[in-house]
Amino acid sequence: QVQLVESGGGLVQPGGSLRLSCAASRSISSIYSMGWYRQAPGKQRELVAMIIGGSTNYADSVKGRFIISRDSAKNSMYLQMNSLKPEDTAVYYCNWKGLFARYDYWGQGTQVTVSS
């Protein structure tokens, strides 16, 4: 079983930046998509950003502020978050899905709090 471990969350002031990391416990093949999701209190989990088929996709609410990237050599994925807003406050989860639904791995989540 593969474990995904997120890190990099914390408390930041509005307008600040954070970089989230998601590391897999071992190399994973046949990846269909790699994504970051978030869930705020009382709200449903939502997709923030995704790498799929070599392309990146972003939720409208984070376009121009967040950047998703991956480092295959390190079995890792990242989310650079800039110009953070209080509404970005949530638990952020990373997710890797395999081709043909072979696997669906989730991290344990990391808290991001944007507040002055």
RAMO-V660731 format. One line per field, one symbol per residue. ss: DSSP state (H for helix, E for strand, C for the rest). phi: phi as a letter, one per 20 degrees, with the letter a starting at -180 (. if undefined). psi: psi as a letter, one per 40 degrees, with the letter a starting at -180 (. if undefined). Layout:
BEGIN
ss->???
phi->???
psi->???
END
This chain:
BEGIN
ss->CCCEEEECCEEECCCCCEEEEEEECCCCCCEEEEEEEEECCCCCCEEEEEEECCEEEECCCCCCCEEEEEEHHHCEEEEEECCCCHHHCEEEEEEEEEHHHCCEEEECCEEEEECC
phi->.eddcebofrdbfgnecbceccdefbfcdlfebcbdcbcegmcffcfdbbdblnddccfgfdgnddcebccffdlcccceddlfcgfefaedcdbcdegllfbbeceencedcdbe
psi->hhhhhiieiahiiheaiihiihhieihhifhdihihiihiheiihihdiihhfeiiiiideehedihiiigddefiiihhhifiideehihhiihhiiiffdighiieihhhhhi.
END
